[in-house]
């Protein structure tokens, strides 16, 4: 099978401190590395939640971008859901990036003329 590109956003609890959230981030980073190829890990840090989850107004956000076999995201989702300290998570498939040749890009550029401005 061929691997696909995924994004996983996890919101970790900061009730036990930001260090505990960073430990969870490292734990899931390792899990993704063992089962796929990590492209980037964006740590957004502590942010206010839109609504309180488990009476917590803030969470520690981390976005993982990775490539893996199609079976792995279901396992990652399962582990995220049963782990204490994970408030919410979402895993999505990233669409394939289509590379547009430079000649095509130039054709799509719209130039304004003096007549159009009047």
ZIHULIN-V646125 format. One record per residue. PHI is phi as a letter, one per 30 degrees, with the letter a starting at -180 (none if undefined). D_CENTER is the distance of its C-alpha to the mean C-alpha in whole Angstrom. Layout:
# ZIHULIN-V646125
<<PHI;D_CENTER> <PHI;D_CENTER>>
This chain:
# ZIHULIN-V646125
<<none;23> <c;20> <d;17> <c;14> <c;11> <b;8> <b;4> <b;4> <c;4> <b;8> <c;11> <c;13> <d;17> <c;19> <d;22> <c;23> <j;22> <d;19> <d;20> <d;20> <d;16> <d;16> <d;18> <d;15> <e;12> <d;15> <d;16> <d;12> <d;12> <d;15> <d;15> <d;12> <d;15> <d;17> <c;16> <a;15> <c;14> <d;11> <d;11> <b;9> <b;8> <c;8> <c;10> <d;10> <i;13> <d;15> <b;15> <d;18> <d;17> <d;18> <b;20> <d;21> <c;20> <h;22> <i;24> <c;21> <d;21> <b;18> <b;15> <c;13> <c;9> <b;7> <c;3> <c;4> <c;5> <a;9> <c;12> <a;14> <d;17> <e;16> <d;18> <d;15> <e;12> <d;15> <d;16> <d;13> <d;13> <d;17> <d;16> <d;14> <d;16> <c;19> <d;18> <d;20> <j;18> <c;15> <d;15> <a;12> <a;9> <b;8> <c;7> <b;8> <d;10> <d;10> <d;13> <d;15> <d;16> <c;20> <c;22> <c;24> <d;28> <e;29> <d;32> <d;30> <d;28> <d;32> <d;33> <d;30> <d;31> <c;34> <c;36> <c;38> <c;42> <d;44> <d;46> <d;42> <d;42> <d;46>>
